[in-house]
Amino acid sequence: MTVGLARTTSTTAAPVAAPARQAPRALSRFDPRRVATLLHRYVGLALAGFLILSGLTGSVLVFQREIDAWLNPQLWAVTAEGPALSASEIAARVEAHDPRVRARWIPLEPDEGLDVWVDPKIDPATGAPYAIGYNQMFVDPVTGEINGTRRYGPPTLDRQELIPFIDLFHRTLSIPGLWGTWLMGGIALIWLFDCFVGAWLTLPKGAKGPRVFLSKWKTAWTLKPRASSTRRNLDLHRAGGLWLWGVLATLAASGVALNLEHEIFEPVVGVFSPISENEFEHQPMDFANPIPAAFGFDEAIVRARDLAAIPADQRVSGIYYAGEIGGYGVAFGEPYEAGLGITWAYVGNDGSLIELTRPGVGTAGDIVAQAQLPLHSGQILGLPTRILICIAGLATAGLSITGVIIWARKRAARRR
């Protein structure tokens, strides 16, 4: 009986003691790959909706001018042949059509209608800007006829305002103020981090030597033939992310640069190379009391060309007057050609040259800053990179969708 009791006691005590001995070992084990997997999974789920919308709208915006002209040919129409009107003549036609507005930005494209941006003048009766209901006026560059007006950016599916809505939604989710800009910048920053986490998770575990490592990693870049739908979805997610990793990381980084320029991009880049301040854009601004122009658009172009020593054969692609500052910005060059952008000359109301920026000129930080918009839009190398960015936008949406499917199937399997 004593022996039997002893055996019973030891047998019943063992299951109680075992978890106490195993728990410390389980708690002390740290698996960085497991942590990275959880991060990639739940960060991806949190960002999936944003990245799907951002990827699809970004793909459209790569060709926004072409799509806008196709949707609204009446706005971009040129009805006659002949020499184009000058900037001052365009401004006069705009203000004659609606005396409540003044031309702010005048593109000078001789082969298509001009999307002139306008500011409301101050109503002397109220001391407040006129409520005009639009901020773009389309003008025939040859005849000066007004093709139409529209408000840029309000939420609508109307074909005339669809592309402006998509553009603003892509950049800010149509959230007013800086909140939308900061939100999309924060999403881009988290996405950039997740790009590196996702790439690390594709690396094989326990591979000894470069040949074994590359042999095992090769499978991550391919689609398994005759695979099940579950495996095919996983392969699409993993291989698609790897093949486009550089492009997707560039889109994320440039998204941070464009939306969090002063908050993150400039401080980080400035650690390695300073970024020059644009003296014109840092002038004191007063939007409530715009400063009347001291001279017209045409004279501003002449002054800018002379002061900045711009060659006579380099065409003017546009000009704007910033009433809140009291000065002109004149753009020289081809705005939609491949490269880092165009030359800008800024002229104050006193006729002096305040700032001159040229693509590819300046500190290393300046050139990195100049490259962000061309990289994000695909304009950096012309049509080939525009097509690549368009594909990358669609792939971003596709990778988010496949990631959600992977999570949903694994969750269902765990429940079963």
C-alpha positions, 0 to 999 in steps of 0.5 A, spaced: 500 500 500 505 504 501 508 503 495 502 504 491 501 510 494 508 513 493 507 511 485 500 515 485 503 521 488 509 521 484 504 520 478 500 525 479 505 531 481 509 530 475 504 534 470 503 539 475 511 541 475 512 540 468 509 547 466 513 550 471 519 548 469 518 549 461 515 556 462 521 560 463 525 557 457 519 559 453 519 566 455 526 567 455 526 565 447 526 571 442 525 569 435 526 575 431 523 572 425 517 571 429 516 578 431 518 580 424 512 576 421 507 579 426 509 586 424 509 585 417 502 581 418 499 587 422 502 593 419 500 590 412 493 589 415 493 596 417 495 599 411 492 595 406 486 599 405 490 606 404 495 602 399 490 599 395 487 606 394 493 610 393 496 605 388 490 605 384 489 613 384 497 613 383 497 609 377 491 614 374 495 620 376 501 618 372 497 619 366 493 625 369 493 630 363 492 625 358 486 622 361 483 629 363 484 631 356 480 625 354 475 626 359 474 633 358 476 635 350 472 641 351 476 644 356 483 643 353 480 645 346 484 649 341 479 651 336 484 656 331 491 656 328 496 662 329 500 665 334 499 664 341 497 670 346 502 672 351 501 671 358 499 678 359 494 677 354 491 671 357 491 674 364 487 680 361 482 675 357 481 671 364 479 678 368 475 680 362 471 674 363 470 675 370 472 681 373 472 678 380 478 674 379 486 675 377 490 670 374 495 667 378 498 661 374 498 661 367 501 655 363 504 657 356 503 651 352 501 653 344 498 646 342 493 645 348 488 649 352 491 653 358 489 651 365 489 658 368 489 658 376 485 664 379 485 667 385 479 671 387 480 679 388 477 682 395 470 685 395 471 692 397 464 691 400 465 686 405 473 686 405 473 679 404 475 675 397 469 674 392 466 667 393 467 665 385 466 657 386 472 655 382 479 656 381 481 654 374 479 657 368 481 654 361 483 658 355 484 657 348 491 660 347 490 662 340 483 666 340 483 667 348 476 664 348 474 661 355 473 654 354 470 653 361 471 653 369 472 648 375 473 647 382 480 643 383 479 637 388 472 637 391 469 630 392 465 628 386 465 623 380 463 628 375 468 627 369 470 634 369 472 634 376 474 627 377 482 627 375 482 633 380 479 629 385 483 623 384 489 628 385 487 631 391 485 624 394 491 621 393 495 626 396 491 628 402 485 623 402 481 629 401 482 631 408 482 639 409 488 642 412 495 639 413 492 633 417 491 629 410 498 631 408 501 628 415 497 622 415 499 620 408 506 622 409 506 617 416 503 612 412 508 612 407 513 612 412 510 606 415 510 603 408 517 604 407 519 600 414 515 595 412 518 594 405 524 592 409 521 587 414 518 584 408 524 583 404 528 580 410 522 575 411 524 572 404 531 570 406 532 563 407 533 561 414 539 557 416 543 557 409 550 556 410 554 559 405 552 563 399 551 558 394 546 554 399 543 561 400 542 563 393 539 556 391 534 557 397 532 564 396 531 563 388 524 560 390 522 566 393 523 570 386 519 565 382 512 562 382 511 554 383 508 551 377 501 547 378 501 550 385 494 550 389 490 557 389 493 558 396 500 557 394 499 561 388 497 567 392 503 566 397 508 566 391 504 572 387 505 576 394 512 574 395 515 574 388 511 580 386 514 584 392 521 582 391 521 584 383 518 591 384 522 592 391 526 597 389 520 601 385 516 600 391 521 603 396 522 609 392 515 610 392 514 610 399 521 614 400 519 619 395 512 619 398 515 621 405 519 627 402 513 630 398 508 630 404 513 630 410 518 635 407 520 639 412 518 635 418 522 629 416 525 629 409 529 635 410 532 634 417 534 627 415 537 629 408 540 635 411 545 630 416 548 628 410 548 634 405 544 641 406 538 643 402 538 650 400 532 654 402 528 658 397 528 665 399 522 667 395 518 661 398 520 663 405 518 671 404 513 673 409 506 671 406 499 675 407 494 671 404 488 676 407 492 682 404 495 681 397 500 685 394 498 688 387 503 687 382 508 692 380 508 690 373 505 685 368 506 678 366 510 679 360 515 684 363 516 679 369 518 674 363 523 679 360 526 681 367 527 674 369 530 672 363 535 678 363 537 677 370 538 670 370 541 670 364 536 665 361 538 663 353 533 666 348 532 659 345 529 656 352 522 657 352 517 659 357 513 654 360 509 658 365 509 664 370 505 665 376 504 671 381 504 670 388 500 676 391 501 674 398 508 675 397 508 680 392 513 677 386 513 672 380 515 665 379 517 664 371 518 657 369 523 656 363 524 649 359 519 643 357 515 641 364 514 634 361 520 632 359 525 627 362 529 629 368 529 633 374 524 638 372 525 645 370 529 652 371 525 657 376 527 664 376 523 668 382 522 676 381 520 681 386 515 687 385 522 691 386 524 688 379 530 684 383 532 677 382 530 673 389 532 666 387 534 662 381 533 654 381 536 650 376 535 642 375 541 638 377 545 644 380 546 645 388 548 641 393 547 633 393 541 635 398 538 640 393 539 634 387 536 629 392 530 634 393 529 635 386 529 628 384 523 626 389 517 628 385 520 626 378 521 619 381 514 619 384 511 621 378 515 617 373 517 623 370 525 622 371 526 618 365 520 619 361 515 614 358 519 608 360 519 610 368 512 613 367 509 606 365 513 602 370 510 607 376 503 606 373 505 598 374 508 599 381 501 602 383 497 597 380 502 592 384 501 595 390 494 594 390 495 587 388 500 586 394 495 589 399 490 584 396 494 578 396 496 579 403 489 580 406 488 573 403 494 570 406 492 572 413 484 571 412 486 563 410 491 562 415 486 565 420 481 560 418 485 555 418 487 556 425 480 556 427 479 550 424 
